């Protein structure tokens, strides 16, 4: 009886989907969103444009973290919850190198800032890349053939360990950084002065995305990564070193976390030991929204999340407050999983059985 009832329920759900009820509900929600945005644009166009720019900037910062989630999931189908905390430690190492080793201050200028930030970027990428690859070797590789729940729990455990390391290094209070980027204004819209610092941080994401797509699509190592993602056993039979390919993937994902850690520190000018948990969840939501495993989709999803956050907090007509931002972001995640589980740019795959 239970089996028969289950079959009837599945048949009913399939009928609802074929009838187009779910897609129509999704289209209605999207239409209401655009109506609300249109009214805000008509009422306060200058504020709308300034909020949009800030949302794009914030979304591109989130995109760097989301790329790491997508890259690892595309290879192992593992949600590496420790990735956000690797990003947090990237901010910490950036602080240590830029301030304590290179000696950058707000009065620094010229080549001192250029070579100082370049050295800091290399240090953050190397530190986070090696850390991420080490985590894969110690914590994830022994559980590769275990049930899916085991590596997932291990990833959560590694997240707490790294967060405690951050608490030990940074302390419980936010740590401020000097604003070492150019302090001028690119342009002014309404009451917003769009800073050079925001523009530099925003534009840094796009070259990283293009390089990453080129690496995955055009290089020999990228072909090995794609072959490993499709079938590890077949890839090994073709002579691909699967363990080395997976370690390389974690190394690249960690390097992305290092870049994101530095850019976020420069953008926000303060860091916290728990920033990896909150921003990691937002970046994971962005990766799912764009289509997890799809690199351009991760950046697109991150831009959408950044815009949603800024629209909610910055628009004047019937907008919310910062207290509702996370609720709206995760409600968006639930809706995308209901209406389009493969994400915005993901491909629908047939279910077996």
Rosetta blueprint (number, residue, H / E / L):
1 X L
2 X H
3 X H
4 X H
5 X H
6 X H
7 X H
8 X H
9 X H
10 X H
11 X H
12 X H
13 X H
14 X H
15 X H
16 X H
17 X H
18 X H
19 X L
20 X L
21 X H
22 X H
23 X H
24 X H
25 X H
26 X H
27 X H
28 X H
29 X H
30 X H
31 X H
32 X H
33 X H
34 X H
35 X H
36 X H
37 X H
38 X H
39 X H
40 X H
41 X H
42 X H
43 X H
44 X L
45 X H
46 X H
47 X H
48 X H
49 X H
50 X H
51 X H
52 X H
53 X H
54 X H
55 X H
56 X H
57 X H
58 X H
59 X H
60 X H
61 X H
62 X H
63 X H
64 X H
65 X H
66 X H
67 X H
68 X H
69 X H
70 X H
71 X H
72 X H
73 X H
74 X H
75 X H
76 X H
77 X L
78 X L
79 X L
80 X L
81 X L
82 X L
83 X H
84 X H
85 X H
86 X H
87 X H
88 X H
89 X H
90 X H
91 X H
92 X H
93 X H
94 X H
95 X H
96 X H
97 X H
98 X H
99 X H
100 X H
101 X H
102 X L
103 X L
104 X L
105 X L
106 X L
107 X L
108 X L
109 X L
110 X L
111 X H
112 X H
113 X H
114 X H
115 X H
116 X H
117 X H
118 X H
119 X H
120 X H
121 X H
122 X H
123 X H
124 X H
125 X H
126 X H
127 X H
128 X H
129 X H
130 X H
131 X H
132 X H
133 X H
134 X H
135 X H
136 X H
137 X H
138 X H
139 X H
140 X H
141 X H
142 X H
143 X H
144 X L
145 X L
146 X L
147 X L
148 X H
149 X H
150 X H
151 X H
152 X H
153 X H
154 X H
155 X H
156 X H
157 X H
158 X H
159 X H
160 X H
161 X H
162 X H
163 X H
164 X H
165 X H
166 X H
167 X H
168 X H
169 X H
170 X H
171 X L
172 X L
173 X L
174 X L
175 X E
176 X E
177 X L
178 X L
179 X L
180 X L
181 X L
182 X L
183 X L
184 X L
185 X E
186 X E
187 X E
188 X E
189 X E
190 X L
191 X L
192 X E
193 X E
194 X E
195 X E
196 X H
197 X H
198 X H
199 X H
200 X H
201 X H
202 X H
203 X H
204 X H
205 X H
206 X H
207 X H
208 X H
209 X H
210 X H
211 X H
212 X H
213 X H
214 X H
215 X H
216 X H
217 X H
218 X H
219 X L
220 X H
221 X H
222 X H
223 X H
224 X H
225 X H
226 X H
227 X H
228 X H
229 X H
230 X H
231 X L
232 X H
233 X H
234 X H
235 X H
236 X H
237 X H
238 X L
239 X L
240 X L
241 X L
242 X H
243 X H
244 X H
245 X H
246 X H
247 X H
248 X H
249 X H
250 X H
251 X H
252 X H
253 X H
254 X H
255 X H
256 X H
257 X H
258 X H
259 X H
260 X H
261 X H
262 X H
263 X H
264 X H
265 X H
266 X H
267 X H
268 X H
269 X L
270 X E
271 X E
272 X L
273 X L
274 X L
275 X H
276 X H
277 X H
278 X H
279 X H
280 X H
281 X H
282 X H
283 X H
284 X H
285 X H
286 X H
287 X H
288 X H
289 X H
290 X H
291 X L
292 X L
293 X L
294 X L
295 X H
296 X H
297 X H
298 X H
299 X H
300 X H
301 X H
302 X H
303 X H
304 X H
305 X H
306 X H
307 X H
308 X H
309 X H
310 X H
311 X H
312 X H
313 X H
314 X H
315 X L
316 X L
317 X L
318 X L
319 X L
320 X L
321 X L
322 X H
323 X H
324 X H
325 X H
326 X H
327 X H
328 X H
329 X H
330 X H
331 X H
332 X H
333 X H
334 X H
335 X H
336 X H
337 X H
338 X H
339 X H
340 X L
341 X L
342 X L
343 X L
344 X L
345 X L
346 X L
347 X L
348 X L
349 X L
350 X L
351 X L
352 X L
353 X L
